[in-house]
Amino acid sequence: MKVLVPVKRVIDFNVKVRVKGDQTGVDLSNVKMSMNPFDEIAVEEALRLREKGKATEVIAVSIGPQAAQETIRTALAMGADRGILVKAEGDVEPLAVAKILKAICEEEKPGLVILGKQAIDDDSNQTGQMLAALLGWPQGTFAHKIELSDTAISVEREIDGGLQTVELKLPAVVTTDLRLNEPRYASLPNIMKAKKKPIAEKTPADYHVDATPRLKVVKVSEPPKRQAGVKVKTAAELIDRLKNEAGVI
């Protein structure tokens, strides 16, 4: 069984994001980029399924600029077998991504698609659900634990106030949550091997998808800076400040 893993190139989660001076977007100049953390978890889970003999091939897919090839190479260094880069400049919205992934699924015929529940740059949390809808496949979102059999997959998913377990018939779409696993580090030998693994280059037009954005960003602004805390000497003073200054009681 093939497992398809979409991976996205985003600003590294350790980097402090800066807004452009004209507030048209986020400043990406000289900023470290890396794989979306939730997608790293998806790659790790796919590799574990292959190591258990449940999957035969792991395919990493990225939709973005030429530089997104580095993100695919990271997945290949972790252990993925091959990659597909769909070159698209600018922002590619979740619906366009889902349509491209649908076309790739129809071409590759994977038994399972595993992807991060959301990307940390736009936080849309839409692609997995849209892909499942377009394909007509069952979906298990926010996966906390996965158990795969020959014809079905059991997904323990995180919900408000607890966990819910659903069983899905294959093929299916699963989106990963933070506590599913701990992604491995790529070893130096695997990083070298990844340079020789194949990456097919495509464009949205190859899949008959119009990736033109349908949304216009009007303004991007930084959140207001938090004010410094205040120390109080007594509980009475605390209550007085909460009541008369903060207005919360």
N, C-alpha and C positions, 0 to 999 in steps of 0.2 A: 504494500500500500504506500502510495506517495503522500507526503505531508507537505503542504504549501504554507510558508511562513512569510507574510508581508512584514518588512522592516522599514522604518522611517528614519531619515537623517534629521536630527533636531539639535538645538543648542544643548551642549552638555549640561547636565542637571547641577553641576557644581559652579557654573558660571552665573554671575549676577547679570541679569538681563538689563540692557539699556534701551530706552526709547529714543528714537530719532528726534532731533531738534524741531522738525516741522510736524511731529506727531502723526506721521503717515504710516508708521510701523516700528518694528524692532530693529535696532542696529545690529547687523550681522558681520560687519567688517572686523577682521582680525579676531574673530570669536571661535573658540574651540567647539567643534561639532562632533556628535557621536550618535550611536544608535539609541533610539527611544527606549528607556528602561523597561517598559512593559513588553516591548518587542524582544528584548534580550531574554526575558522570562519565557516568551513564546518559543524562541529558538531553543533554549535549554530543554523545555518540555518535549519538543519534537525530537531532539537528540536522545533523550531518555527513552522515548517510545521506540526509536530505532535500536537502541542498545538492548532493549528487552525483546527484540525480535518482532515487535508489533508493526513496525514501519520498515520499508525497504529503502526509501530515498527521501531526503529532506531538501526542498527547493526554497531558496530565499529570494524574495521579490521586493524590489524597491522602486518607487515612482517618484522621480525628482530630477534634479540636475545631474550632469556628468559626475560631479563630486560624490553623488550618492553611491557610486561604485565602491567607495571606501567602506560604506556601511555594509554592503553586501560582502566585501572581503572580510569584514569582522565576523559576520555570520559563518562564512566559509572557514575561517580560522578556528572558530568554535567547534566546527565539525560538519556543517551543512555540505551537501554534495555538489550543488551547482547553483548558479544565480541567474536571475532575469532582471535587467535594468530597463525600465520604461522611462526614457528621457523626456522630461517635461520641465520647462522653465517657469518660474513664478509659483504662485500658490495653486495647488491642485486640491479642490474641495472634496469632502468625503464621498459625495455621490459619484463624481468622476472616478475617484479611486476605486469605489465599489464596482463600477461598470467595467473598468479595466481588469480588475481581479476576476470578475465574472467571466470575461472572455478568456483569461488565462486558465481558469478552472475548466472551461469547456475544451480547451486545447490540451491541457496536461492531465485532466481527469484524476485529481487527487481524491483520496478517500477522506481526507480531513484537512481543514484550514484552521490554523492556530495563529491568532494575532493579538497584540496588546489591546486591552480594553479601550485605551485612549492614548493619544500622543500628548506629551507634556508641553508642546508649544501652543496648540489651539484648544486642547481639552474638549474636542467635539464629542467623543464617545458615540460615534455614529457609523463608522465604516463597517464594523462587524455585523451590526444589525441590518444595514442596508444590503450588504453582500448576501446574507442569508435570505433576505426577502427576494432579491433579484434571482437567486438560484433556486428558490423554493426548497431550501434545505433547513432542517431543524437547527436551532442555535442554543448554545449554553454560554451565557455571559458571566463575567466576573468569577472565573473558575478559581476555586480554592484547592481542589483536588480532582485528578482525572484518572479514571480506570477504563482501559480500552479492551474490548473483546473483538471477535471476528466480525460481528455484524452491528455492534452498538457501542456507544461510549457513555459512561456514567460520569456526570459532572456535578461535583459538590460545589455550589456557588454561594458567594457571600451576598447576603441580603440584609436589610435593616433589622437588627436585633437577633441575628443568628445565621444559620446555614440552611440551604435548601439543596436537595439532591434531585437531579433530573436525569432520565435516561433517554438518549437520542439515537435514532437509527442512523447508520452511516449511509452516504456521506453527510458530514455536518460541519458547522462553523462554531469554533470555540474562541472566546476572548479571555485573556489571562488577567488575573488580579495580582496584587503585590505579594501575597503570601503563598503562591503556588509552588515556588522553588527558589533556589539561590543560583543564579547563572554562574557558569564556570568561567575561569580565565583561559584565554587562548595561550597555549604553550608556544615557545619559539619555533620548534619544528613544525607545528601546525600552521603557524603564521607563514612560514616559508612554503609549505605545501599549498596554502590557499592561493598563492600567486599563480599556480599552475591550473587551478580549477576553472572550468569554463563559466563565463558570464555572457549570456545572450543579450544583445542590445536591441530594444524595440522603441517604438513611439506610440502615443495614444492613437494616432491615425492608423497604425497597423491593426488595431483592434476596433476601428470604426467608432472611436469615442471622441467627443468634443470636450476637451478639458478646459475650455474657457470659463473663468470664474463667473458665477452668477450673483455673487455678493460683492458689495463695494465697502471697503473699510473707510469709514468717515473720519475716525479719530482714535488714536491709541495714546493713553496717558498712564503714568505711573500711579500706583496707589498712594494715598496720603501718608505722609510719614507719621509714625506713632510718636506720641508725646511721651516725655520721660515720666516715670512713676514718681509718686510722692509717698514719703514715709510719715506715718502718724504715730503719736505717742500713746494714745489711749483708744479703747474700743468706742468710747463716746464720740471722740473726734472723727473716727472712721465713719460711724453712722451719720454724723452731721454732714460730712463731705459727700457721702453717697446720696443723701437726701437732698441737700441744698445745692451742691455743685454738679454732681453727675446726674441727678434726677432719676435714679434707678429704683429708689424705694420711697 
